[in-house]
Amino acid sequence: MAKQKIVVKVTMNNEKKIRKALKIAVSLSGVESASFVGSDKTQIAVTGERVDSVELANLLRKGIGYTELVSVGPVEEKKPAAAKETNPTVAPLDFTVNPYQYYYGSYGMPYYAY
């Protein structure tokens, strides 16, 4: 099944309702991402596979308040215009170890048993 994008308009008055709305949106099974869209940031766009739009709207109505389904449709796949294959050259890493550098782990802080 293909990915779908669901846009839901929710009335959110304060920061607490905004966080709660996103938490409800991402709690559904199959949701891959949720983000705000629109100029006034009252719309939430949810993308994923097998996401039930009616269940999403009902949960948002129950937890937040007024909710309206704006659109449900497939996700537009963005294809790269020019597929350039460049082979980046990797510079070899040269790690040298100083053989005269010692680690005295046992000479740390004294241990006092009480």
N, CA, C and O atoms as a GROMACS GRO file, in nm:
protein
  456
    1MET      N    1   0.084  -0.118   0.000
    1MET     CA    2   0.000   0.000   0.000
    1MET      C    3   0.088   0.124   0.000
    1MET      O    4   0.195   0.126   0.062
    2ALA      N    5   0.044   0.226  -0.069
    2ALA     CA    6   0.123   0.348  -0.083
    2ALA      C    7   0.104   0.440   0.037
    2ALA      O    8   0.008   0.429   0.112
    3LYS      N    9   0.200   0.529   0.052
    3LYS     CA   10   0.191   0.626   0.160
    3LYS      C   11   0.080   0.726   0.129
    3LYS      O   12   0.051   0.757   0.013
    4GLN      N   13   0.019   0.774   0.235
    4GLN     CA   14  -0.084   0.875   0.217
    4GLN      C   15  -0.057   0.994   0.309
    4GLN      O   16   0.010   0.983   0.411
    5LYS      N   17  -0.113   1.107   0.268
    5LYS     CA   18  -0.097   1.230   0.344
    5LYS      C   19  -0.235   1.278   0.386
    5LYS      O   20  -0.324   1.295   0.302
    6ILE      N   21  -0.253   1.299   0.516
    6ILE     CA   22  -0.380   1.344   0.570
    6ILE      C   23  -0.357   1.482   0.631
    6ILE      O   24  -0.267   1.499   0.714
    7VAL      N   25  -0.437   1.578   0.592
    7VAL     CA   26  -0.429   1.713   0.647
    7VAL      C   27  -0.555   1.737   0.728
    7VAL      O   28  -0.667   1.722   0.678
    8VAL      N   29  -0.536   1.775   0.855
    8VAL     CA   30  -0.645   1.794   0.949
    8VAL      C   31  -0.635   1.935   1.005
    8VAL      O   32  -0.527   1.980   1.046
    9LYS      N   33  -0.749   2.006   1.008
    9LYS     CA   34  -0.753   2.139   1.067
    9LYS      C   35  -0.806   2.127   1.209
    9LYS      O   36  -0.914   2.071   1.230
   10VAL      N   37  -0.731   2.178   1.306
   10VAL     CA   38  -0.765   2.166   1.447
   10VAL      C   39  -0.759   2.304   1.510
   10VAL      O   40  -0.669   2.383   1.481
   11THR      N   41  -0.856   2.335   1.597
   11THR     CA   42  -0.851   2.462   1.670
   11THR      C   43  -0.765   2.442   1.794
   11THR      O   44  -0.800   2.366   1.884
   12MET      N   45  -0.653   2.511   1.796
   12MET     CA   46  -0.558   2.499   1.908
   12MET      C   47  -0.534   2.638   1.964
   12MET      O   48  -0.482   2.726   1.895
   13ASN      N   49  -0.573   2.658   2.089
   13ASN     CA   50  -0.565   2.790   2.150
   13ASN      C   51  -0.434   2.816   2.222
   13ASN      O   52  -0.385   2.929   2.223
   14ASN      N   53  -0.376   2.714   2.283
   14ASN     CA   54  -0.255   2.736   2.361
   14ASN      C   55  -0.152   2.628   2.331
   14ASN      O   56  -0.178   2.534   2.256
   15GLU      N   57  -0.036   2.644   2.390
   15GLU     CA   58   0.078   2.554   2.365
   15GLU      C   59   0.048   2.411   2.410
   15GLU      O   60   0.094   2.316   2.348
   16LYS      N   61  -0.027   2.397   2.517
   16LYS     CA   62  -0.059   2.264   2.569
   16LYS      C   63  -0.142   2.185   2.468
   16LYS      O   64  -0.117   2.066   2.448
   17LYS      N   65  -0.239   2.250   2.406
   17LYS     CA   66  -0.322   2.181   2.306
   17LYS      C   67  -0.243   2.148   2.180
   17LYS      O   68  -0.269   2.047   2.115
   18ILE      N   69  -0.146   2.231   2.146
   18ILE     CA   70  -0.063   2.204   2.028
   18ILE      C   71   0.020   2.078   2.051
   18ILE      O   72   0.027   1.991   1.964
   19ARG      N   73   0.082   2.068   2.168
   19ARG     CA   74   0.162   1.949   2.200
   19ARG      C   75   0.074   1.824   2.207
   19ARG      O   76   0.114   1.717   2.162
   20LYS      N   77  -0.044   1.839   2.265
   20LYS     CA   78  -0.134   1.725   2.278
   20LYS      C   79  -0.183   1.678   2.141
   20LYS      O   80  -0.196   1.558   2.119
   21ALA      N   81  -0.210   1.770   2.050
   21ALA     CA   82  -0.255   1.734   1.916
   21ALA      C   83  -0.148   1.656   1.841
   21ALA      O   84  -0.178   1.556   1.776
   22LEU      N   85  -0.023   1.701   1.849
   22LEU     CA   86   0.085   1.628   1.783
   22LEU      C   87   0.107   1.492   1.847
   22LEU      O   88   0.136   1.394   1.778
   23LYS      N   89   0.094   1.484   1.977
   23LYS     CA   90   0.111   1.358   2.048
   23LYS      C   91   0.004   1.257   2.006
   23LYS      O   92   0.033   1.139   1.988
   24ILE      N   93  -0.120   1.304   1.991
   24ILE     CA   94  -0.228   1.216   1.945
   24ILE      C   95  -0.203   1.172   1.802
   24ILE      O   96  -0.226   1.056   1.767
   25ALA      N   97  -0.157   1.265   1.717
   25ALA     CA   98  -0.136   1.234   1.575
   25ALA      C   99  -0.028   1.129   1.555
   25ALA      O  100  -0.044   1.040   1.471
   26VAL      N  101   0.081   1.136   1.630
   26VAL     CA  102   0.189   1.041   1.609
   26VAL      C  103   0.167   0.910   1.684
   26VAL      O  104   0.242   0.814   1.666
   27SER      N  105   0.065   0.905   1.769
   27SER     CA  106   0.039   0.782   1.845
   27SER      C  107  -0.033   0.677   1.763
   27SER      O  108  -0.038   0.560   1.803
   28LEU      N  109  -0.090   0.714   1.650
   28LEU     CA  110  -0.159   0.617   1.566
   28LEU      C  111  -0.060   0.522   1.499
   28LEU      O  112   0.054   0.559   1.472
   29SER      N  113  -0.105   0.401   1.473
   29SER     CA  114  -0.017   0.304   1.408
   29SER      C  115  -0.005   0.338   1.260
   29SER      O  116  -0.103   0.373   1.194
   30GLY      N  117   0.117   0.328   1.208
   30GLY     CA  118   0.143   0.355   1.068
   30GLY      C  119   0.189   0.496   1.038
   30GLY      O  120   0.230   0.524   0.926
   31VAL      N  121   0.184   0.585   1.135
   31VAL     CA  122   0.224   0.724   1.113
   31VAL      C  123   0.376   0.734   1.111
   31VAL      O  124   0.444   0.685   1.202
   32GLU      N  125   0.428   0.796   1.007
   32GLU     CA  126   0.572   0.816   0.995
   32GLU      C  127   0.614   0.956   1.034
   32GLU      O  128   0.722   0.976   1.092
   33SER      N  129   0.531   1.055   1.003
   33SER     CA  130   0.566   1.192   1.040
   33SER      C  131   0.439   1.275   1.056
   33SER      O  132   0.336   1.246   0.997
   34ALA      N  133   0.451   1.379   1.137
   34ALA     CA  134   0.344   1.475   1.156
   34ALA      C  135   0.406   1.612   1.163
   34ALA      O  136   0.508   1.631   1.230
   35SER      N  137   0.345   1.709   1.095
   35SER     CA  138   0.401   1.844   1.095
   35SER      C  139   0.289   1.945   1.078
   35SER      O  140   0.177   1.911   1.038
   36PHE      N  141   0.320   2.071   1.109
   36PHE     CA  142   0.224   2.179   1.092
   36PHE      C  143   0.235   2.232   0.950
   36PHE      O  144   0.345   2.244   0.896
   37VAL      N  145   0.122   2.264   0.891
   37VAL     CA  146   0.118   2.325   0.759
   37VAL      C  147   0.022   2.443   0.764
   37VAL      O  148  -0.055   2.457   0.859
   38GLY      N  149   0.028   2.526   0.664
   38GLY     CA  150  -0.060   2.642   0.659
   38GLY      C  151   0.008   2.764   0.716
   38GLY      O  152   0.110   2.753   0.785
   39SER      N  153  -0.048   2.879   0.688
   39SER     CA  154   0.014   3.004   0.733
   39SER      C  155  -0.010   3.028   0.881
   39SER      O  156   0.075   3.086   0.949
   40ASP      N  157  -0.125   2.985   0.933
   40ASP     CA  158  -0.155   3.010   1.073
   40ASP      C  159  -0.125   2.890   1.162
   40ASP      O  160  -0.155   2.894   1.282
   41LYS      N  161  -0.067   2.786   1.107
   41LYS     CA  162  -0.023   2.667   1.182
   41LYS      C  163  -0.137   2.599   1.259
   41LYS      O  164  -0.115   2.547   1.369
   42THR      N  165  -0.257   2.599   1.202
   42THR     CA  166  -0.368   2.530   1.265
   42THR      C  167  -0.396   2.397   1.197
   42THR      O  168  -0.488   2.325   1.236
   43GLN      N  169  -0.319   2.364   1.097
   43GLN     CA  170  -0.338   2.238   1.025
   43GLN      C  171  -0.222   2.144   1.054
   43GLN      O  172  -0.106   2.186   1.062
   44ILE      N  173  -0.254   2.017   1.070
   44ILE     CA  174  -0.153   1.914   1.094
   44ILE      C  175  -0.153   1.820   0.975
   44ILE      O  176  -0.257   1.766   0.938
   45ALA      N  177  -0.036   1.799   0.915
   45ALA     CA  178  -0.020   1.704   0.805
   45ALA      C  179   0.043   1.577   0.859
   45ALA      O  180   0.150   1.581   0.919
   46VAL      N  181  -0.024   1.464   0.839
   46VAL     CA  182   0.021   1.334   0.888
   46VAL      C  183   0.050   1.247   0.767
   46VAL      O  184  -0.037   1.232   0.680
   47THR      N  185   0.169   1.188   0.758
   47THR     CA  186   0.202   1.097   0.650
   47THR      C  187   0.235   0.961   0.706
   47THR      O  188   0.290   0.948   0.815
   48GLY      N  189   0.200   0.858   0.629
   48GLY     CA  190   0.227   0.722   0.670
   48GLY      C  191   0.148   0.623   0.587
   48GLY      O  192   0.073   0.661   0.498
   49GLU      N  193   0.166   0.497   0.618
   49GLU     CA  194   0.095   0.390   0.549
   49GLU      C  195  -0.014   0.334   0.638
   49GLU      O  196   0.006   0.317   0.759
   50ARG      N  197  -0.128   0.307   0.580
   50ARG     CA  198  -0.243   0.248   0.649
   50ARG      C  199  -0.287   0.330   0.771
   50ARG      O  200  -0.316   0.274   0.876
   51VAL      N  201  -0.290   0.461   0.756
   51VAL     CA  202  -0.336   0.548   0.862
   51VAL      C  203  -0.485   0.571   0.841
   51VAL      O  204  -0.527   0.611   0.733
   52ASP      N  205  -0.565   0.547   0.944
   52ASP     CA  206  -0.709   0.565   0.937
   52ASP      C  207  -0.741   0.711   0.965
   52ASP      O  208  -0.721   0.758   1.077
   53SER      N  209  -0.792   0.782   0.865
   53SER     CA  210  -0.819   0.925   0.880
   53SER      C  211  -0.938   0.950   0.973
   53SER      O  212  -0.940   1.050   1.044
   54VAL      N  213  -1.036   0.861   0.972
   54VAL     CA  214  -1.152   0.878   1.059
   54VAL      C  215  -1.113   0.859   1.205
   54VAL      O  216  -1.158   0.932   1.293
   55GLU      N  217  -1.028   0.760   1.230
   55GLU     CA  218  -0.981   0.737   1.367
   55GLU      C  219  -0.898   0.857   1.416
   55GLU      O  220  -0.910   0.898   1.532
   56LEU      N  221  -0.815   0.912   1.329
   56LEU     CA  222  -0.736   1.030   1.364
   56LEU      C  223  -0.827   1.147   1.399
   56LEU      O  224  -0.806   1.214   1.500
   57ALA      N  225  -0.928   1.171   1.316
   57ALA     CA  226  -1.018   1.283   1.342
   57ALA      C  227  -1.097   1.262   1.471
   57ALA      O  228  -1.116   1.356   1.548
   58ASN      N  229  -1.143   1.140   1.496
   58ASN     CA  230  -1.219   1.113   1.619
   58ASN      C  231  -1.133   1.130   1.743
   58ASN      O  232  -1.180   1.186   1.842
   59LEU      N  233  -1.008   1.084   1.740
   59LEU     CA  234  -0.920   1.100   1.856
   59LEU      C  235  -0.887   1.247   1.882
   59LEU      O  236  -0.880   1.290   1.997
   60LEU      N  237  -0.868   1.324   1.774
   60LEU     CA  238  -0.841   1.467   1.791
   60LEU      C  239  -0.964   1.540   1.843
   60LEU      O  240  -0.952   1.631   1.925
   61ARG      N  241  -1.082   1.501   1.796
   61ARG     CA  242  -1.205   1.563   1.847
   61ARG      C  243  -1.224   1.533   1.995
   61ARG      O  244  -1.267   1.619   2.072
   62LYS      N  245  -1.192   1.411   2.033
   62LYS     CA  246  -1.210   1.371   2.172
   62LYS      C  247  -1.109   1.440   2.263
   62LYS      O  248  -1.144   1.480   2.374
   63GLY      N  249  -0.986   1.456   2.218
   63GLY     CA  250  -0.881   1.512   2.302
   63GLY      C  251  -0.865   1.662   2.293
   63GLY      O  252  -0.828   1.725   2.392
   64ILE      N  253  -0.892   1.722   2.177
   64ILE     CA  254  -0.864   1.863   2.157
   64ILE      C  255  -0.992   1.945   2.144
   64ILE      O  256  -1.012   2.042   2.218
   65GLY      N  257  -1.078   1.906   2.053
   65GLY     CA  258  -1.198   1.985   2.028
   65GLY      C  259  -1.234   1.976   1.881
   65GLY      O  260  -1.228   1.869   1.821
   66TYR      N  261  -1.271   2.089   1.823
   66TYR     CA  262  -1.315   2.093   1.684
   66TYR      C  263  -1.204   2.048   1.590
   66TYR      O  264  -1.091   2.097   1.596
   67THR      N  265  -1.238   1.951   1.504
   67THR     CA  266  -1.142   1.898   1.408
   67THR      C  267  -1.211   1.881   1.274
   67THR      O  268  -1.325   1.835   1.267
   68GLU      N  269  -1.142   1.917   1.168
   68GLU     CA  270  -1.198   1.908   1.033
   68GLU      C  271  -1.096   1.842   0.940
   68GLU      O  272  -0.980   1.884   0.935
   69LEU      N  273  -1.140   1.738   0.867
   69LEU     CA  274  -1.052   1.676   0.768
   69LEU      C  275  -1.046   1.766   0.646
   69LEU      O  276  -1.149   1.796   0.585
   70VAL      N  277  -0.926   1.811   0.610
   70VAL     CA  278  -0.911   1.900   0.496
   70VAL      C  279  -0.886   1.819   0.369
   70VAL      O  280  -0.953   1.842   0.268
   71SER      N  281  -0.792   1.726   0.374
   71SER     CA  282  -0.763   1.645   0.255
   71SER      C  283  -0.699   1.513   0.294
   71SER      O  284  -0.629   1.502   0.395
   72VAL      N  285  -0.725   1.413   0.211
   72VAL     CA  286  -0.662   1.281   0.222
   72VAL      C  287  -0.621   1.242   0.081
   72VAL      O  288  -0.702   1.241  -0.011
   73GLY      N  289  -0.492   1.209   0.066
   73GLY     CA  290  -0.445   1.173  -0.067
   73GLY      C  291  -0.308   1.109  -0.061
   73GLY      O  292  -0.247   1.103   0.046
   74PRO      N  293  -0.260   1.060  -0.177
   74PRO     CA  294  -0.127   0.997  -0.180
   74PRO      C  295  -0.016   1.102  -0.168
   74PRO      O  296  -0.035   1.219  -0.200
   75VAL      N  297   0.098   1.056  -0.122
   75VAL     CA  298   0.215   1.143  -0.108
   75VAL      C  299   0.283   1.154  -0.242
   75VAL      O  300   0.304   1.054  -0.311
   76GLU      N  301   0.318   1.277  -0.281
   76GLU     CA  302   0.390   1.297  -0.406
   76GLU      C  303   0.536   1.264  -0.385
   76GLU      O  304   0.602   1.324  -0.300
   77GLU      N  305   0.586   1.170  -0.460
   77GLU     CA  306   0.727   1.131  -0.450
   77GLU      C  307   0.811   1.231  -0.528
   77GLU      O  308   0.785   1.257  -0.646
   78LYS      N  309   0.910   1.286  -0.463
   78LYS     CA  310   1.000   1.380  -0.529
   78LYS      C  311   1.112   1.303  -0.596
   78LYS      O  312   1.186   1.228  -0.531
   79LYS      N  313   1.125   1.323  -0.726
   79LYS     CA  314   1.232   1.257  -0.800
   79LYS      C  315   1.342   1.360  -0.827
   79LYS      O  316   1.313   1.474  -0.862
   80PRO      N  317   1.467   1.319  -0.811
   80PRO     CA  318   1.575   1.413  -0.838
   80PRO      C  319   1.582   1.445  -0.987
   80PRO      O  320   1.569   1.356  -1.071
   81ALA      N  321   1.602   1.572  -1.019
   81ALA     CA  322   1.604   1.616  -1.158
   81ALA      C  323   1.726   1.560  -1.232
   81ALA      O  324   1.713   1.506  -1.342
   82ALA      N  325   1.840   1.572  -1.173
   82ALA     CA  326   1.963   1.523  -1.236
   82ALA      C  327   2.033   1.432  -1.136
   82ALA      O  328   2.082   1.475  -1.032
   83ALA      N  329   2.038   1.306  -1.172
   83ALA     CA  330   2.104   1.210  -1.085
   83ALA      C  331   2.252   1.207  -1.118
   83ALA      O  332   2.295   1.141  -1.213
   84LYS      N  333   2.327   1.279  -1.041
   84LYS     CA  334   2.472   1.284  -1.064
   84LYS      C  335   2.538   1.184  -0.972
   84LYS      O  336   2.511   1.181  -0.852
   85GLU      N  337   2.624   1.104  -1.029
   85GLU     CA  338   2.700   1.008  -0.949
   85GLU      C  339   2.843   1.057  -0.941
   85GLU      O  340   2.919   1.050  -1.038
   86THR      N  341   2.877   1.104  -0.827
   86THR     CA  342   3.014   1.149  -0.806
   86THR      C  343   3.080   1.055  -0.708
   86THR      O  344   3.019   1.014  -0.609
   87ASN      N  345   3.200   1.021  -0.735
   87ASN     CA  346   3.277   0.936  -0.647
   87ASN      C  347   3.368   1.022  -0.561
   87ASN      O  348   3.474   1.064  -0.606
   88PRO      N  349   3.327   1.048  -0.440
   88PRO     CA  350   3.412   1.131  -0.355
   88PRO      C  351   3.537   1.053  -0.315
   88PRO      O  352   3.532   0.934  -0.285
   89THR      N  353   3.647   1.123  -0.315
   89THR     CA  354   3.771   1.059  -0.276
   89THR      C  355   3.784   1.068  -0.126
   89THR      O  356   3.763   1.175  -0.067
   90VAL      N  357   3.818   0.960  -0.065
   90VAL     CA  358   3.834   0.954   0.079
   90VAL      C  359   3.982   0.961   0.112
   90VAL      O  360   4.062   0.881   0.063
   91ALA      N  361   4.016   1.058   0.194
   91ALA     CA  362   4.156   1.073   0.233
   91ALA      C  363   4.190   0.965   0.335
   91ALA      O  364   4.113   0.942   0.428
   92PRO      N  365   4.304   0.900   0.319
   92PRO     CA  366   4.340   0.797   0.416
   92PRO      C  367   4.373   0.860   0.551
   92PRO      O  368   4.438   0.964   0.559
   93LEU      N  369   4.328   0.796   0.654
   93LEU     CA  370   4.354   0.844   0.789
   93LEU      C  371   4.481   0.780   0.841
   93LEU      O  372   4.502   0.660   0.828
   94ASP      N  373   4.565   0.862   0.900
   94ASP     CA  374   4.692   0.813   0.952
   94ASP      C  375   4.692   0.831   1.104
   94ASP      O  376   4.711   0.942   1.154
   95PHE      N  377   4.672   0.722   1.174
   95PHE     CA  378   4.675   0.724   1.319
   95PHE      C  379   4.807   0.666   1.365
   95PHE      O  380   4.841   0.552   1.336
   96THR      N  381   4.881   0.748   1.436
   96THR     CA  382   5.006   0.700   1.491
   96THR      C  383   4.992   0.692   1.641
   96THR      O  384   4.934   0.780   1.704
   97VAL      N  385   5.044   0.587   1.698
   97VAL     CA  386   5.036   0.565   1.842
   97VAL      C  387   5.174   0.586   1.901
   97VAL      O  388   5.273   0.533   1.852
   98ASN      N  389   5.177   0.664   2.007
   98ASN     CA  390   5.302   0.689   2.076
   98ASN      C  391   5.326   0.572   2.171
   98ASN      O  392   5.248   0.554   2.265
   99PRO      N  393   5.429   0.491   2.150
   99PRO     CA  394   5.450   0.374   2.236
   99PRO      C  395   5.497   0.412   2.376
   99PRO      O  396   5.494   0.327   2.466
  100TYR      N  397   5.540   0.537   2.399
  100TYR     CA  398   5.590   0.578   2.529
  100TYR      C  399   5.483   0.647   2.614
  100TYR      O  400   5.511   0.697   2.723
  101GLN      N  401   5.361   0.649   2.564
  101GLN     CA  402   5.252   0.708   2.640
  101GLN      C  403   5.186   0.596   2.720
  101GLN      O  404   5.131   0.502   2.663
  102TYR      N  405   5.191   0.607   2.849
  102TYR     CA  406   5.140   0.501   2.935
  102TYR      C  407   5.013   0.547   3.003
  102TYR      O  408   4.989   0.667   3.018
  103TYR      N  409   4.933   0.453   3.043
  103TYR     CA  410   4.812   0.481   3.117
  103TYR      C  411   4.820   0.411   3.251
  103TYR      O  412   4.828   0.288   3.258
  104TYR      N  413   4.818   0.487   3.355
  104TYR     CA  414   4.823   0.432   3.490
  104TYR      C  415   4.682   0.440   3.549
  104TYR      O  416   4.651   0.534   3.622
  105GLY      N  417   4.600   0.343   3.519
  105GLY     CA  418   4.463   0.343   3.567
  105GLY      C  419   4.452   0.306   3.712
  105GLY      O  420   4.356   0.345   3.779
  106SER      N  421   4.549   0.231   3.763
  106SER     CA  422   4.538   0.187   3.901
  106SER      C  423   4.585   0.290   4.000
  106SER      O  424   4.565   0.272   4.120
  107TYR      N  425   4.648   0.400   3.954
  107TYR     CA  426   4.698   0.503   4.044
  107TYR      C  427   4.603   0.622   4.052
  107TYR      O  428   4.648   0.736   4.055
  108GLY      N  429   4.474   0.597   4.055
  108GLY     CA  430   4.376   0.704   4.061
  108GLY      C  431   4.354   0.750   4.204
  108GLY      O  432   4.447   0.751   4.285
  109MET      N  433   4.235   0.788   4.234
  109MET     CA  434   4.197   0.834   4.367
  109MET      C  435   4.201   0.720   4.465
  109MET      O  436   4.166   0.607   4.428
  110PRO      N  437   4.244   0.744   4.587
  110PRO     CA  438   4.249   0.636   4.685
  110PRO      C  439   4.107   0.593   4.725
  110PRO      O  440   4.014   0.674   4.728
  111TYR      N  441   4.093   0.467   4.755
  111TYR     CA  442   3.966   0.409   4.793
  111TYR      C  443   3.964   0.389   4.944
  111TYR      O  444   4.048   0.317   4.998
  112TYR      N  445   3.870   0.450   5.010
  112TYR     CA  446   3.858   0.436   5.154
  112TYR      C  447   3.733   0.356   5.185
  112TYR      O  448   3.622   0.398   5.151
  113ALA      N  449   3.749   0.242   5.251
  113ALA     CA  450   3.637   0.158   5.290
  113ALA      C  451   3.589   0.204   5.428
  113ALA      O  452   3.670   0.221   5.519
  114TYR      N  453   3.463   0.222   5.443
  114TYR     CA  454   3.407   0.264   5.570
  114TYR      C  455   3.348   0.148   5.644
  114TYR      O  456   3.296   0.165   5.754
   0.00000   0.00000   0.00000
